[in-house]
Amino acid sequence: MDNSFKAAIFDLDGTLLDSMWVWKQIDHDFLAARGINVPDDYMLAVAHLGAYQTAVYTAERFGFTETPEEMIAEWTKMAIDFYRDKVELKKGAYEYLEYLYNKGVKLAVATANDSSLYEPSLDHTGIRRFFSAVVNVDEVERKKGFPDIYWLACEKMGVKPEDAVVFEDISQGIQGAKDGGFRAVCVYDETSADDAEKIKEIADLYIEDFCGMI
């Protein structure tokens, strides 16, 4: 894939941030407290959803009586310290963002995570200054798996989809980006490794980390 793009849109969890271990632990602790083991397909099933839709899905799947708001509050309380103090960037991510920023490439975040978590992580990792736009799936009707969130990021940056590249770690995100007219790069993450062959079929580029991107 060539470097003739004017903008880049980055997912956070599993793409820029080495953070999926946090959610793996939270899923375990949350479900274990209710006497349930985490199903093998659970993380992939909710990876493209926002917090509210994840809560709805979880309640329906396991028959929980808590409201989505109560579940989200519990998850946020469990996660906030990790995002504020412990979550780090993927290898080479800071250097690549700085490289693109210095080249004049417009940068945006497109995340399914809640602002109470992604905001501290942007400060903690020192990457906030690179981004001209941050968009969340709660701002669009359709979630990842559709191009809406990436289109919104383009709108906020003032660029066209054909001039932008999307970086994601899950097949739903890659497919949504491709359907929206974007080039798409998949960044390896352990939690989506089982989906790697499908991802490689649809992504323009598949990378282990950002170290070789400059």
RAJODA-V637836 format. One record per pair of residues at least 6 apart in sequence whose ideal C-beta (glycine too) atoms are under 6 Angstrom apart, sorted by sequence separation. I is the first residue (numbers start at 1). J is the second residue. If there is no record, write none. Layout:
i={I & I}
j={J & J}
This chain:
i={10 & 13 & 14 & 122 & 137 & 142 & 168 & 178 & 200 & 31 & 111 & 154 & 177 & 46 & 140 & 140 & 28 & 154 & 174 & 27 & 46 & 166 & 56 & 137 & 140 & 174 & 55 & 186 & 135 & 52 & 55 & 150 & 166 & 55 & 135 & 186 & 135 & 164 & 165 & 166 & 167 & 169 & 161 & 162 & 184 & 133 & 161 & 167 & 169 & 184 & 185 & 186 & 187 & 188 & 51 & 161 & 183 & 109 & 170 & 107 & 108 & 133 & 169 & 107 & 133 & 171 & 178 & 108 & 109 & 110 & 111 & 112 & 132 & 174 & 106 & 145 & 150 & 171 & 175 & 144 & 171 & 174 & 101 & 144 & 147 & 151 & 174 & 97 & 146 & 150 & 145 & 144 & 147 & 150 & 97 & 147 & 83 & 87 & 84 & 89 & 83 & 79 & 83 & 110 & 76 & 84 & 110 & 110 & 108 & 26 & 108 & 106 & 26 & 26 & 22 & 22 & 50 & 51 & 19 & 17 & 18 & 18 & 16 & 50 & 50 & 8 & 49 & 48 & 48 & 8 & 12 & 48 & 7 & 8 & 9 & 10 & 12 & 13 & 9 & 12 & 96 & 99 & 92 & 93 & 96 & 91 & 92 & 90 & 92 & 91 & 47 & 48 & 9 & 9 & 43 & 7 & 7 & 15 & 6 & 15 & 15 & 9 & 14 & 6 & 7 & 8 & 9 & 10 & 11 & 5 & 11 & 20 & 20 & 15 & 14 & 1 & 1}
j={16 & 19 & 20 & 128 & 143 & 148 & 174 & 184 & 206 & 38 & 118 & 161 & 184 & 54 & 148 & 149 & 38 & 164 & 184 & 38 & 57 & 177 & 68 & 149 & 152 & 186 & 68 & 199 & 149 & 68 & 71 & 166 & 182 & 72 & 152 & 203 & 153 & 182 & 183 & 184 & 185 & 187 & 180 & 181 & 203 & 153 & 181 & 187 & 189 & 204 & 205 & 206 & 207 & 208 & 72 & 182 & 204 & 131 & 192 & 130 & 131 & 156 & 192 & 131 & 157 & 195 & 202 & 133 & 134 & 135 & 136 & 137 & 157 & 199 & 132 & 172 & 177 & 198 & 202 & 172 & 199 & 202 & 130 & 173 & 176 & 180 & 203 & 127 & 176 & 180 & 176 & 176 & 179 & 182 & 130 & 180 & 117 & 121 & 120 & 125 & 120 & 117 & 121 & 149 & 116 & 124 & 150 & 153 & 153 & 75 & 157 & 157 & 78 & 79 & 79 & 82 & 112 & 114 & 87 & 87 & 88 & 90 & 93 & 137 & 138 & 100 & 143 & 143 & 144 & 105 & 109 & 145 & 106 & 107 & 108 & 109 & 111 & 113 & 110 & 118 & 210 & 214 & 209 & 210 & 213 & 209 & 210 & 209 & 211 & 211 & 170 & 172 & 150 & 153 & 191 & 157 & 159 & 167 & 159 & 168 & 169 & 164 & 169 & 163 & 164 & 165 & 166 & 167 & 168 & 165 & 173 & 189 & 191 & 187 & 189 & 204 & 205}
